[in-house]
Amino acid sequence: MTMRDELPRSRSPYTAVDEPGRHLPYPSGWFCLARSRELAPGKVLTRRFMGEDIVLYRTRDGRSRAVRPYCPHLGAHLGAGGTVEDQNLVCPFHRFAFAPDGTCVGTPDGPPPRARLQQHTISERNGFLFVWYAPDGAAPSWDVPDTAQDGVVATPPGARKSAPTPRRSSRTPSTTGICPSCTRWPWRNSPHR
């Protein structure tokens, strides 16, 4: 018997986090999930956050919100077809409407139930959307610093960005071997030679 045979076998080098119920130890803090301009008024986005989905949306009056992705009624994913009508996030399955504070304010059939969306603390600073996380669920203990500089204008939410200007490589064909005009390989077979 060799020393190798005496060692315990493990599934992976990360057995401590591969066990069911174990998660990576994320620190408390603000985490950037999107740029402000990605979330236009009335738009719904889904992002990954701490190993789970999170739904970001902006009300028609411009307030950003972050909620858990599942409708409390029957668990439909609000990021897959959910819409914003006025100030409310509307479930794509049974059309339950949720106010910005998370309370259910409307259903297609009768009075709304006491259902409530679970919300995350969100902050919009410096053209980015940040969501707070603390492993114990504690409230934010500090704010995202405002780093706006003189002469820098933040892109307003919903503004269209201009198309990027195509850049040409400063490399010569002799160093890359690719024609800069038609990107053919090799350079000697290019019709622009």
Residue pairs with C-beta under 8 A, 6 or more apart in sequence:
11 18
12 18
16 22
17 23
17 24
23 51
24 51
25 135
26 50
26 133
26 135
28 133
28 134
28 135
28 138
28 141
29 132
29 133
30 123
30 130
30 131
30 132
30 140
30 144
31 49
31 50
31 130
31 131
31 132
31 133
32 128
32 129
32 130
33 47
33 49
33 54
33 56
33 66
33 129
33 130
33 131
34 45
34 47
34 56
34 128
34 129
35 127
35 128
35 129
35 155
36 64
36 124
36 127
36 128
36 129
36 154
36 155
36 156
36 157
37 127
37 155
37 156
37 157
37 158
37 159
37 161
38 45
39 45
39 56
39 57
39 58
39 64
39 129
39 157
39 158
40 58
40 157
40 158
41 58
41 59
41 60
41 61
41 62
41 84
41 157
41 158
42 58
42 59
42 60
42 83
42 84
43 57
43 58
43 84
43 158
44 55
44 56
44 57
44 78
44 79
44 82
44 83
44 84
44 89
45 55
45 56
45 57
45 79
46 53
46 54
46 55
46 56
46 69
46 77
46 79
46 80
47 53
47 54
47 56
48 54
49 120
49 131
49 133
50 133
52 68
52 69
53 69
53 77
53 79
54 66
54 67
54 68
54 69
54 120
54 131
55 66
55 67
55 68
55 69
55 78
55 79
55 82
55 89
56 64
56 65
56 66
56 122
56 129
57 64
57 65
57 67
57 82
57 84
57 89
58 64
58 65
58 84
58 157
58 158
59 65
59 84
59 86
59 87
59 88
59 100
60 84
60 86
60 87
61 87
62 157
63 87
63 100
64 122
64 124
64 129
64 157
65 89
65 100
65 119
65 122
66 119
66 120
66 121
66 122
66 129
66 131
67 78
67 89
67 98
67 102
67 117
67 118
67 119
67 120
68 117
68 118
68 119
68 120
69 77
69 78
69 79
70 76
70 77
70 78
71 77
71 78
71 91
71 93
71 94
71 96
71 115
71 117
72 104
72 115
72 116
72 117
73 91
73 93
73 94
73 96
73 113
73 115
74 93
74 94
76 91
76 92
76 93
76 94
78 89
78 91
78 92
78 117
80 92
81 92
82 89
82 90
82 91
82 92
83 89
83 90
83 92
84 90
85 97
87 99
87 100
88 97
88 98
88 99
88 100
88 105
88 106
89 97
89 98
89 117
90 96
90 97
90 98
91 97
91 98
94 107
94 108
95 107
95 108
96 104
96 106
96 107
96 112
96 115
97 104
97 105
97 106
97 107
97 112
98 104
98 105
98 115
98 116
98 117
99 105
101 119
102 116
102 117
102 118
102 119
103 112
103 116
104 112
104 113
104 114
104 115
104 116
105 112
106 112
107 113
120 131
120 132
120 133
121 131
121 132
121 139
121 140
122 129
122 130
122 131
122 132
123 129
123 130
123 131
123 132
123 140
123 143
123 144
124 130
125 143
125 144
125 145
125 146
125 147
126 144
126 146
126 147
126 148
126 154
127 154
127 155
130 144
132 139
132 140
134 140
148 154
155 161
168 180
169 176
169 180
173 179
173 180
173 187
174 187
176 187
177 185
177 186
177 187
178 184
178 185
178 186
178 187
179 185
179 187
179 190
179 192
179 193
181 190
181 192
182 190
182 191
182 192
184 190
187 193
